[in-house]
Amino acid sequence: MHKLFISLSLFIVFVTSAQNELPNGNSNAENELIQKNDMPSVFQAGSGIKTPPSYLNLRTAAEWEEIQALTITWTSYTSILREIVRNAVTETRVIIICSDSNTVKSYLISGNVATNNVSYLIAPFNAIWIRDYGQNSVYADRTGNLFLVDWHYNRPTRPKDDTIPSRLASFMQLPLYETTVTPFDLIHTGGNFMCDGNGTAFSSQLTDQENPSLSSDQIDTIMKKFMGINRYIRFPVLPYDGIHHIDMHMKLIDEQTLLVGQYPNGVSDGPQIEANLQYILSNYNSLYGTPYKVIRIPMPPDKNGLYPSAGGSYTTYTNAVFVNKTVILPTYYTQYDTTALRIWKEALPGYKIIGIDCDDAGANIISQSGAIHCITHAVNSSDPLLITHKALENTCDSSNGYLVEAKIEHNSGISSANVFWTTDTATGFIQTLPMSATGNNNWIATLPPQVGGTTLFYYIEATSNDGKNMTRPLVAPQGYWKFSISCLSTSIAESNTLELPDAYPNPATSITCIPIKSDRLQKIEIRIIDLISRQTETIFEGITPSGLKNYFFMAENYSQGIHCIEIKTENKIYQNKILIIRK
């Protein structure tokens, strides 16, 4: 966080933008200042601690964990902000950063919004996009002392925004650490970050692009030292997403589930999103060592029927925020909204799913490349009781019990834990099993075997030594996990020896996926052939498994033009063409 000495030209930009909200990306005026290098040359360090925390076992909170406050900045789009407050105050305290609390309070009351759970922080600011310049909640010793971490904001023409984490930390009396001084000076933005609450995080490669003086390993080290991120996964930016923030097309909704935006085949950023996703699925597992689950959600055209590739707005349903037992997401128009709301409700049973119009005539915030997640942030609980559990999968076993394992943690320790279960939610969760501690915060219980065709519903409850009680899912018993005792096969259909679907994205600029479907184990060789120079490079030689397997190559390592993807088996050669474009 830096406080800048502002030049006259910058001052004019900020005064002008007070009437016209700054977009999520740089405005034209800001780009002109950056291009002219008309930027302040003197920086004054903020009030945070500039060295990494000395605590052990740092853990950055996941968004679905308990929060103590939701933060917003009161500028433009007040009708949207008011609806956020309306639906958040029943779940948590709302802290509104503003210049005049009386005006804000009057506007909320005029819309019949309760204000008894609202606090006001009077502070200077430039723009509404608090997700990007706001604070990150990090714990010492996993569930110990809460502190905040602030990155160097990636909008240097907005110095007031970059002071908000410091003012909030003081307001809430929490320690603040900041990555603003060499060798820990890291430029980053909250919309381009998501984590699983257990040391894995995701971003686009915007993080690397905006820190050219840092190597990838140095960025990883800063994230580990300040936030406990042990595995930092980054993938190529998208062609048509101008801000390159991951929250515009992807969201973790639990430790092993990715909600991913889906365009129609071949449209806009769809091919690169799919290639990035398949790269993740082929190279990384969840913290449980299992493949990530994927839920698709539509990326609709805007109200003019346009996608981003044709100049349309980046309408998205992944740009949502967890507020304890409520999820608030952007909506646009009924044709797609009904599908998106259904997908969210099915993915998170028991949660209150609220949509707020982000594309109406009076509050078209999505045209500024942002929505609900972009204009909210959270401060997580100061007293977390953390329950981490891999949900049980469908099984054929009707003879043996079903082991429920969970890691349950609290700063005071755990006094008891239970599994509540039922085979009929209409009768309630009337069955209870006590869990046993097995050491290292691990707890287990075994659900009794069930006959084939049964669906079993369950949730976990835990109580700390000092009396705090929590459930997982957070919304239990209205929300729960479930699995069925069934042996129906859902295996992939077999092909005739080998099938080579089209590689994607095509045209290709970075990570490119080559899907291969085989009906058996067989030896293959994958080669990339430059059709102009006739140069050939083998990218894989070995055994491909039965079923679908994805292989990858980095398009930026090849010359621009049409290339041939060639697959050689023991008795046949398969070929597909792909166009490579250099950025």
C-alpha positions as CSV (number, residue, x, y, z in Angstrom):
1,M,0.0,0.0,0.0
2,H,1.5,3.3,-1.1
3,K,0.4,6.9,-0.4
4,L,1.3,8.9,-3.5
5,F,2.2,12.5,-3.9
6,I,-0.3,13.4,-6.6
7,S,0.5,15.5,-9.7
8,L,-1.9,18.1,-10.9
9,S,-2.9,16.0,-13.9
10,L,-3.8,13.1,-11.6
11,F,-5.8,15.4,-9.3
12,I,-7.9,16.4,-12.3
13,V,-8.5,12.7,-13.1
14,F,-9.8,12.0,-9.6
15,V,-12.0,15.1,-9.4
16,T,-13.5,14.3,-12.8
17,S,-14.1,10.6,-11.8
18,A,-16.0,11.6,-8.7
19,Q,-19.0,12.1,-11.0
20,N,-18.2,9.2,-13.3
21,E,-17.2,6.0,-11.6
22,L,-13.8,4.7,-12.6
23,P,-14.0,1.3,-14.4
24,N,-12.5,-1.8,-13.0
25,G,-9.7,-1.5,-15.4
26,N,-7.8,1.7,-16.1
27,S,-9.9,4.6,-17.6
28,N,-8.7,6.2,-20.9
29,A,-7.4,9.2,-18.9
30,E,-5.5,6.9,-16.6
31,N,-4.0,5.1,-19.5
32,E,-2.8,8.4,-21.0
33,L,-1.0,9.3,-17.8
34,I,0.6,5.9,-17.7
35,Q,1.7,6.0,-21.3
36,K,3.1,9.5,-20.9
37,N,4.8,8.3,-17.7
38,D,3.2,11.3,-16.0
39,M,3.3,9.4,-12.7
40,P,4.5,10.4,-9.2
41,S,8.1,9.5,-8.6
42,V,8.0,9.7,-4.8
43,F,6.3,7.0,-2.7
44,Q,5.6,7.1,1.0
45,A,5.2,3.7,2.7
46,G,1.9,2.9,4.3
47,S,1.3,2.0,7.9
48,G,1.5,-1.8,7.7
49,I,4.4,-4.0,8.7
50,K,6.8,-4.4,5.8
51,T,8.4,-7.8,6.7
52,P,6.7,-11.2,6.6
53,P,4.8,-12.3,9.7
54,S,6.9,-14.4,12.2
55,Y,3.9,-16.6,13.0
56,L,4.0,-20.3,12.1
57,N,1.6,-22.3,9.9
58,L,0.0,-19.3,8.2
59,R,-3.4,-19.9,6.5
60,T,-5.3,-17.6,4.2
61,A,-9.1,-18.1,4.8
62,A,-11.3,-19.4,2.0
63,E,-14.3,-17.3,1.0
64,W,-16.9,-19.9,2.2
65,E,-15.6,-19.7,5.8
66,E,-17.2,-17.7,8.6
67,I,-16.8,-13.9,8.3
68,Q,-17.2,-11.1,10.9
69,A,-17.7,-8.3,8.4
70,L,-18.5,-7.5,4.8
71,T,-16.8,-4.3,3.4
72,I,-18.0,-2.1,0.6
73,T,-17.1,1.4,-0.7
74,W,-20.0,3.8,-1.2
75,T,-19.6,5.6,-4.5
76,S,-21.6,5.1,-7.6
77,Y,-24.0,2.2,-8.3
78,T,-25.7,2.9,-5.0
79,S,-28.8,0.9,-5.9
80,I,-26.7,-2.2,-6.2
81,L,-24.8,-1.4,-3.0
82,R,-28.0,-1.0,-1.1
83,E,-29.3,-4.4,-2.2
84,I,-26.0,-6.0,-1.1
85,V,-26.4,-4.3,2.3
86,R,-30.0,-5.5,2.5
87,N,-29.1,-9.1,2.1
88,A,-25.8,-9.0,4.0
89,V,-26.9,-7.4,7.3
90,T,-28.9,-10.4,8.3
91,E,-25.7,-12.5,8.1
92,T,-22.9,-10.2,9.3
93,R,-21.8,-6.7,10.1
94,V,-21.4,-4.5,7.1
95,I,-18.7,-1.9,7.1
96,I,-19.3,0.9,4.6
97,I,-16.4,3.1,3.6
98,C,-17.8,6.5,2.7
99,S,-17.3,10.2,2.9
100,D,-20.7,11.1,4.5
101,S,-22.4,8.5,6.7
102,N,-25.6,10.5,7.1
103,T,-26.3,10.5,3.4
104,V,-25.6,6.7,3.2
105,K,-27.8,5.9,6.2
106,S,-30.7,8.0,4.8
107,Y,-30.5,6.3,1.5
108,L,-30.5,2.8,3.1
109,I,-33.5,3.7,5.4
110,S,-35.4,5.2,2.4
111,G,-35.1,1.7,0.8
112,N,-36.3,-0.1,4.0
113,V,-32.9,-1.5,4.7
114,A,-32.1,-2.2,8.3
115,T,-29.0,-0.3,9.5
116,N,-28.5,-1.7,13.0
117,N,-25.7,-4.0,11.8
118,V,-24.0,-1.3,9.7
119,S,-20.8,0.6,10.6
120,Y,-19.4,3.5,8.7
121,L,-15.7,4.2,8.1
122,I,-15.1,7.7,6.9
123,A,-12.1,7.6,4.6
124,P,-10.9,9.0,1.2
125,F,-11.2,6.7,-1.8
126,N,-11.2,6.7,-5.6
127,A,-13.3,3.8,-6.8
128,I,-15.8,1.2,-5.8
129,W,-13.6,-1.9,-6.6
130,I,-12.7,-2.9,-3.0
131,R,-12.1,-6.5,-3.9
132,D,-9.0,-5.4,-5.8
133,Y,-7.5,-3.0,-3.3
134,G,-8.9,-4.5,-0.1
135,Q,-7.6,-6.7,2.6
136,N,-6.9,-10.4,2.9
137,S,-7.7,-12.4,6.0
138,V,-4.8,-14.6,7.2
139,Y,-4.5,-16.7,10.4
140,A,-1.4,-17.6,12.5
141,D,-1.1,-21.3,13.3
142,R,-4.1,-22.1,11.0
143,T,-6.8,-20.9,13.4
144,G,-4.9,-18.6,15.7
145,N,-4.5,-14.8,15.6
146,L,-6.2,-13.1,12.7
147,F,-4.3,-10.4,10.8
148,L,-4.7,-8.7,7.4
149,V,-2.4,-8.7,4.4
150,D,-2.4,-5.9,1.8
151,W,-0.7,-6.2,-1.6
152,H,0.7,-3.3,-3.6
153,Y,-2.4,-2.3,-5.6
154,N,-2.1,-2.5,-9.4
155,R,-3.8,0.8,-10.1
156,P,-1.1,3.4,-9.4
157,T,-3.4,6.3,-10.4
158,R,-5.7,5.5,-7.5
159,P,-3.7,6.3,-4.4
160,K,-6.6,6.8,-2.0
161,D,-7.9,3.3,-2.7
162,D,-4.5,1.9,-1.7
163,T,-4.9,3.4,1.8
164,I,-8.2,1.6,2.6
165,P,-6.7,-1.6,4.1
166,S,-4.6,0.5,6.5
167,R,-7.6,2.5,7.6
168,L,-9.7,-0.6,8.0
169,A,-7.1,-2.4,10.0
170,S,-6.9,0.5,12.4
171,F,-10.7,0.7,12.5
172,M,-10.9,-3.0,13.5
173,Q,-7.8,-3.0,15.6
174,L,-6.1,-5.8,13.6
175,P,-2.5,-6.1,12.6
176,L,-1.7,-5.3,8.9
177,Y,1.2,-6.7,6.9
178,E,1.9,-5.3,3.4
179,T,3.9,-6.4,0.4
180,T,5.3,-3.0,-0.6
181,V,9.0,-3.0,0.1
182,T,11.8,-4.8,-1.7
183,P,12.3,-7.8,-1.7
184,F,8.7,-8.3,-0.9
185,D,7.1,-5.7,-3.1
186,L,4.3,-7.6,-4.9
187,I,1.7,-6.0,-7.1
188,H,-1.5,-7.9,-7.0
189,T,-5.3,-7.6,-7.1
190,G,-8.0,-9.4,-5.2
191,G,-10.2,-10.1,-8.2
192,N,-7.4,-12.3,-9.5
193,F,-7.1,-14.5,-6.5
194,M,-8.9,-17.4,-5.0
195,C,-7.8,-20.0,-2.4
196,D,-9.0,-23.2,-0.8
197,G,-8.3,-22.2,2.8
198,N,-5.5,-24.9,3.0
199,G,-2.6,-23.4,1.1
200,T,-3.6,-23.7,-2.5
201,A,-4.4,-20.5,-4.6
202,F,-5.3,-19.7,-8.2
203,S,-4.7,-16.7,-10.3
204,S,-4.1,-15.8,-14.0
205,Q,-0.6,-14.9,-15.1
206,L,-1.5,-11.3,-14.8
207,T,0.3,-11.6,-11.4
208,D,3.5,-12.5,-13.2
209,Q,3.0,-9.9,-16.0
210,E,2.6,-7.1,-13.4
211,N,5.7,-8.0,-11.5
212,P,8.4,-8.2,-14.2
213,S,11.2,-7.7,-11.7
214,L,10.2,-10.9,-9.8
215,S,10.6,-14.4,-11.0
216,S,7.8,-16.9,-10.6
217,D,9.6,-18.5,-7.7
218,Q,10.0,-15.1,-6.0
219,I,6.3,-14.5,-6.3
220,D,5.6,-17.9,-4.8
221,T,7.9,-17.1,-1.9
222,I,6.2,-13.8,-1.1
223,M,2.8,-15.5,-1.1
224,K,4.1,-18.3,1.1
225,K,5.8,-15.9,3.6
226,F,2.9,-13.5,4.0
227,M,-0.1,-15.7,3.4
228,G,0.8,-19.4,3.8
229,I,0.2,-20.2,0.1
230,N,2.2,-23.3,-0.5
231,R,0.9,-24.1,-4.0
232,Y,0.2,-21.1,-6.3
233,I,-1.4,-22.2,-9.6
234,R,-1.4,-19.6,-12.4
235,F,-2.6,-20.0,-16.0
236,P,-2.7,-17.8,-19.1
237,V,-4.8,-14.7,-19.3
238,L,-7.9,-14.8,-21.6
239,P,-8.0,-13.0,-25.0
240,Y,-11.2,-11.0,-24.4
241,D,-11.1,-10.4,-20.6
242,G,-9.6,-6.9,-20.5
243,I,-8.8,-7.0,-16.7
244,H,-7.6,-10.6,-16.6
245,H,-9.2,-11.3,-13.2
246,I,-10.0,-14.9,-12.4
247,D,-13.2,-14.0,-10.6
248,M,-14.8,-13.1,-13.9
249,H,-15.0,-16.7,-15.1
250,M,-14.1,-19.1,-12.2
251,K,-14.7,-19.6,-8.5
252,L,-13.8,-22.2,-5.9
253,I,-17.0,-23.0,-3.9
254,D,-15.3,-25.6,-1.6
255,E,-12.0,-27.3,-1.3
256,Q,-12.5,-29.6,-4.3
257,T,-15.1,-27.9,-6.5
258,L,-14.6,-25.3,-9.3
259,L,-17.5,-23.3,-10.7
260,V,-16.5,-22.5,-14.2
261,G,-18.0,-20.1,-16.7
262,Q,-19.0,-21.7,-20.0
263,Y,-19.4,-20.0,-23.4
264,P,-21.1,-21.8,-26.4
265,N,-18.6,-23.9,-28.3
266,G,-15.9,-21.8,-29.9
267,V,-17.2,-18.5,-28.7
268,S,-15.2,-15.7,-27.1
269,D,-12.9,-16.8,-24.2
270,G,-14.5,-20.3,-24.1
271,P,-11.7,-22.2,-25.8
272,Q,-9.0,-20.7,-23.6
273,I,-11.0,-21.2,-20.4
274,E,-11.5,-24.8,-21.3
275,A,-7.8,-25.3,-22.1
276,N,-6.8,-23.7,-18.8
277,L,-9.3,-25.9,-17.0
278,Q,-8.1,-29.1,-18.6
279,Y,-4.6,-28.1,-17.7
280,I,-5.6,-27.8,-14.1
281,L,-7.4,-31.1,-14.1
282,S,-4.6,-32.9,-15.8
283,N,-1.8,-31.5,-13.5
284,Y,-3.3,-30.8,-10.1
285,N,-5.5,-32.5,-7.6
286,S,-7.4,-31.1,-4.7
287,L,-5.9,-31.1,-1.2
288,Y,-7.5,-34.5,-0.7
289,G,-5.4,-35.9,-3.7
290,T,-8.6,-36.3,-5.8
291,P,-9.4,-34.6,-9.1
292,Y,-11.2,-31.3,-8.8
293,K,-14.9,-31.4,-9.5
294,V,-16.2,-29.0,-12.1
295,I,-19.6,-27.4,-12.3
296,R,-20.4,-25.4,-15.5
297,I,-22.4,-22.2,-15.4
298,P,-23.3,-20.1,-18.5
299,M,-21.5,-17.0,-19.6
300,P,-24.4,-15.3,-21.4
301,P,-24.3,-12.6,-24.0
302,D,-25.2,-9.1,-22.8
303,K,-28.6,-7.6,-23.3
304,N,-27.6,-6.5,-26.8
305,G,-26.9,-10.2,-27.7
306,L,-23.1,-9.6,-27.8
307,Y,-20.2,-11.6,-26.3
308,P,-16.9,-10.0,-25.3
309,S,-15.3,-11.1,-28.6
310,A,-17.8,-8.9,-30.4
311,G,-17.6,-5.9,-28.0
312,G,-20.2,-7.1,-25.5
313,S,-19.9,-6.8,-21.7
314,Y,-18.3,-9.6,-19.7
315,T,-21.5,-10.9,-18.2
316,T,-20.7,-13.6,-15.6
317,Y,-22.3,-15.5,-12.8
318,T,-19.1,-16.6,-11.1
319,N,-18.5,-13.0,-9.8
320,A,-20.4,-13.8,-6.6
321,V,-19.7,-13.3,-2.9
322,F,-20.2,-15.6,0.1
323,V,-21.7,-13.8,3.1
324,N,-21.8,-16.6,5.7
325,K,-25.1,-18.5,4.8
326,T,-25.9,-16.3,1.8
327,V,-24.4,-16.1,-1.6
328,I,-25.0,-12.9,-3.6
329,L,-24.4,-13.1,-7.4
330,P,-25.0,-10.8,-10.3
331,T,-28.0,-11.3,-12.6
332,Y,-28.8,-9.8,-16.0
333,Y,-32.0,-11.1,-17.6
334,T,-34.4,-13.9,-17.0
335,Q,-33.5,-16.2,-19.9
336,Y,-30.1,-17.0,-18.4
337,D,-30.7,-15.9,-14.8
338,T,-33.1,-18.8,-14.0
339,T,-30.5,-21.3,-15.1
340,A,-27.7,-19.7,-13.2
341,L,-29.7,-19.4,-10.0
342,R,-30.7,-23.1,-10.3
343,I,-27.1,-24.2,-10.7
344,W,-25.9,-22.2,-7.7
345,K,-28.8,-23.6,-5.6
346,E,-28.0,-27.2,-6.6
347,A,-24.3,-26.7,-6.0
348,L,-24.9,-25.2,-2.5
349,P,-28.0,-26.7,-1.0
350,G,-29.3,-24.8,2.0
351,Y,-27.6,-21.5,1.1
352,K,-29.7,-18.5,0.5
353,I,-29.0,-17.6,-3.2
354,I,-29.7,-13.9,-4.0
355,G,-29.4,-12.3,-7.4
356,I,-28.9,-8.6,-7.9
357,D,-29.4,-7.0,-11.4
358,C,-26.0,-5.7,-12.6
359,D,-27.1,-4.7,-16.1
360,D,-30.2,-2.5,-15.8
361,A,-30.4,1.0,-17.3
362,G,-29.6,2.8,-14.0
363,A,-26.9,0.5,-12.7
364,N,-25.0,-1.2,-15.6
365,I,-22.0,-2.0,-13.6
366,I,-21.0,-5.0,-15.7
367,S,-20.2,-2.7,-18.5
368,Q,-17.3,-1.5,-16.4
369,S,-15.9,-5.1,-16.2
370,G,-17.0,-5.9,-12.7
371,A,-20.0,-7.1,-10.6
372,I,-20.8,-8.3,-7.1
373,H,-17.5,-9.9,-6.1
374,C,-15.5,-7.0,-7.4
375,I,-17.3,-4.5,-5.1
376,T,-17.3,-6.5,-1.9
377,H,-14.6,-7.9,0.4
378,A,-14.7,-9.6,3.8
379,V,-12.9,-9.8,7.1
380,N,-13.1,-13.3,8.3
381,S,-13.9,-14.4,11.9
382,S,-11.5,-13.6,14.6
383,D,-12.4,-16.9,16.3
384,P,-12.6,-19.6,13.5
385,L,-13.7,-23.1,14.1
386,L,-12.4,-24.9,11.0
387,I,-13.9,-28.1,9.7
388,T,-12.2,-29.6,6.6
389,H,-13.8,-32.7,5.1
390,K,-13.7,-34.6,1.8
391,A,-17.4,-35.4,1.0
392,L,-18.1,-39.1,0.5
393,E,-18.6,-40.3,-3.0
394,N,-21.2,-42.7,-4.4
395,T,-20.3,-46.3,-3.7
396,C,-21.3,-49.9,-4.6
397,D,-20.5,-51.1,-1.1
398,S,-23.7,-52.2,0.8
399,S,-21.8,-54.4,3.3
400,N,-19.3,-52.2,5.1
401,G,-19.7,-48.9,6.9
402,Y,-18.7,-45.5,5.4
403,L,-15.8,-43.8,7.1
404,V,-16.3,-40.0,7.7
405,E,-12.9,-38.2,8.2
406,A,-12.5,-34.6,9.1
407,K,-9.8,-32.2,10.3
408,I,-11.4,-30.0,13.0
409,E,-9.4,-27.1,14.5
410,H,-9.9,-24.3,17.0
411,N,-7.5,-22.2,18.9
412,S,-8.8,-23.7,22.2
413,G,-9.0,-27.2,20.9
414,I,-12.0,-29.4,20.2
415,S,-14.1,-30.9,23.0
416,S,-16.5,-33.0,20.8
417,A,-17.6,-33.7,17.3
418,N,-20.6,-35.5,15.8
419,V,-22.0,-36.7,12.5
420,F,-25.7,-36.2,12.0
421,W,-27.2,-38.4,9.3
422,T,-30.5,-39.6,7.7
423,T,-31.8,-41.4,4.7
424,D,-34.8,-39.2,4.5
425,T,-34.4,-35.4,5.0
426,A,-38.2,-35.1,5.4
427,T,-37.8,-36.8,8.8
428,G,-34.8,-34.7,9.8
429,F,-31.3,-35.7,10.9
430,I,-32.4,-37.8,13.8
431,Q,-29.4,-40.2,13.8
432,T,-26.2,-39.0,15.5
433,L,-22.7,-40.6,15.6
434,P,-20.0,-39.3,17.9
435,M,-16.6,-38.8,16.2
436,S,-13.4,-40.0,17.7
437,A,-10.1,-38.0,17.8
438,T,-7.2,-39.8,16.2
439,G,-4.5,-37.1,16.7
440,N,-3.3,-34.1,14.7
441,N,-6.8,-32.6,14.8
442,N,-8.2,-35.5,12.9
443,W,-11.6,-37.0,13.8
444,I,-13.4,-40.0,12.4
445,A,-16.8,-41.8,12.6
446,T,-18.3,-44.7,10.6
447,L,-21.7,-44.5,9.1
448,P,-23.6,-47.8,9.1
449,P,-23.9,-49.8,5.8
450,Q,-27.0,-49.2,3.7
451,V,-28.9,-51.3,1.1
452,G,-28.4,-50.6,-2.6
453,G,-30.5,-47.7,-3.9
454,T,-30.2,-45.8,-0.6
455,T,-29.1,-42.1,-0.5
456,L,-27.4,-41.1,2.7
457,F,-27.4,-37.4,3.9
458,Y,-25.1,-36.1,6.6
459,Y,-23.3,-33.1,8.1
460,I,-20.6,-32.6,10.8
461,E,-21.0,-30.6,14.0
462,A,-18.1,-29.6,16.4
463,T,-17.8,-27.8,19.7
464,S,-14.5,-26.2,20.9
465,N,-13.1,-26.4,24.4
466,D,-14.3,-22.8,25.1
467,G,-17.8,-23.5,23.8
468,K,-18.0,-22.4,20.2
469,N,-20.2,-24.6,18.1
470,M,-20.0,-24.9,14.3
471,T,-21.3,-27.1,11.5
472,R,-20.0,-28.0,8.1
473,P,-21.6,-27.3,5.7
474,L,-22.1,-23.9,7.4
475,V,-25.8,-24.0,6.6
476,A,-26.5,-27.4,8.1
477,P,-29.0,-29.0,8.6
478,Q,-30.7,-27.1,5.7
479,G,-27.5,-27.9,3.7
480,Y,-25.7,-31.2,3.8
481,W,-23.5,-33.7,1.9
482,K,-25.0,-36.8,0.3
483,F,-24.0,-40.0,-1.5
484,S,-25.7,-43.0,-2.9
485,I,-25.2,-46.7,-2.7
486,S,-25.3,-47.6,-6.3
487,C,-23.3,-49.5,-8.9
488,L,-24.5,-47.8,-12.0
489,S,-21.5,-47.1,-14.3
490,T,-20.8,-43.6,-15.6
491,S,-17.5,-44.5,-17.4
492,I,-16.6,-42.8,-20.7
493,A,-17.8,-44.4,-23.9
494,E,-15.0,-46.2,-25.7
495,S,-13.8,-45.2,-29.2
496,N,-12.6,-47.2,-32.1
497,T,-8.9,-47.6,-31.3
498,L,-8.0,-43.9,-31.1
499,E,-10.0,-40.6,-31.5
500,L,-8.4,-37.2,-31.9
501,P,-10.9,-34.4,-31.1
502,D,-9.9,-30.9,-32.1
503,A,-7.2,-29.2,-30.0
504,Y,-8.2,-26.0,-28.3
505,P,-8.1,-23.1,-28.1
506,N,-7.7,-22.7,-31.9
507,P,-6.2,-20.2,-32.7
508,A,-3.7,-20.9,-29.9
509,T,-1.5,-18.4,-28.0
510,S,-0.4,-20.1,-24.8
511,I,-1.5,-23.3,-23.0
512,T,-3.1,-25.5,-25.6
513,C,-4.9,-28.8,-25.0
514,I,-4.7,-31.9,-27.2
515,P,-7.4,-34.4,-26.1
516,I,-6.9,-38.0,-27.1
517,K,-9.4,-40.7,-26.5
518,S,-8.2,-44.3,-26.7
519,D,-10.1,-47.7,-26.3
520,R,-7.0,-49.3,-24.7
521,L,-3.5,-48.8,-23.3
522,Q,-1.3,-48.1,-26.3
523,K,2.0,-46.5,-27.3
524,I,1.7,-43.2,-29.0
525,E,4.0,-40.3,-30.1
526,I,2.7,-36.7,-30.3
527,R,4.5,-34.3,-32.5
528,I,4.0,-30.6,-33.5
529,I,5.0,-30.0,-37.1
530,D,5.6,-26.4,-38.5
531,L,4.0,-26.7,-41.9
532,I,6.2,-23.9,-43.3
533,S,9.7,-24.8,-42.0
534,R,8.8,-28.5,-41.6
535,Q,10.5,-28.5,-38.2
536,T,9.2,-31.2,-36.0
537,E,9.2,-31.5,-32.2
538,T,8.0,-34.5,-30.1
539,I,6.0,-33.3,-27.0
540,F,5.1,-36.8,-25.7
541,E,6.2,-40.3,-26.4
542,G,4.9,-43.2,-24.2
543,I,1.8,-45.0,-23.2
544,T,-1.6,-43.3,-23.3
545,P,-4.3,-44.8,-21.0
546,S,-7.7,-46.1,-21.9
547,G,-10.3,-43.4,-22.0
548,L,-9.8,-39.6,-22.4
549,K,-6.4,-38.1,-21.7
550,N,-5.4,-34.5,-22.2
551,Y,-1.9,-33.5,-23.3
552,F,-0.6,-29.9,-23.5
553,F,1.9,-27.7,-25.3
554,M,2.8,-24.0,-24.9
555,A,1.9,-22.3,-28.2
556,E,4.1,-19.3,-27.5
557,N,7.2,-21.5,-28.0
558,Y,6.4,-22.0,-31.6
559,S,6.4,-19.8,-34.7
560,Q,3.2,-18.0,-35.8
561,G,1.2,-19.8,-38.5
562,I,-0.5,-23.2,-39.2
563,H,1.0,-26.2,-37.5
564,C,0.1,-29.9,-37.6
565,I,-0.6,-32.0,-34.5
566,E,0.4,-35.5,-35.4
567,I,-0.3,-38.6,-33.4
568,K,1.5,-41.8,-34.3
569,T,0.3,-45.2,-33.0
570,E,1.8,-48.6,-33.8
571,N,-0.3,-48.9,-37.0
572,K,-1.8,-45.5,-37.9
573,I,-1.1,-41.7,-38.1
574,Y,-3.7,-39.1,-37.0
575,Q,-3.4,-35.4,-37.8
576,N,-5.1,-32.2,-36.9
577,K,-4.2,-28.6,-37.9
578,I,-4.0,-25.7,-35.5
579,L,-3.3,-22.0,-36.0
580,I,-0.7,-20.4,-33.6
581,I,-0.7,-16.7,-33.1
582,R,2.1,-14.8,-31.3
583,K,1.0,-12.0,-29.0
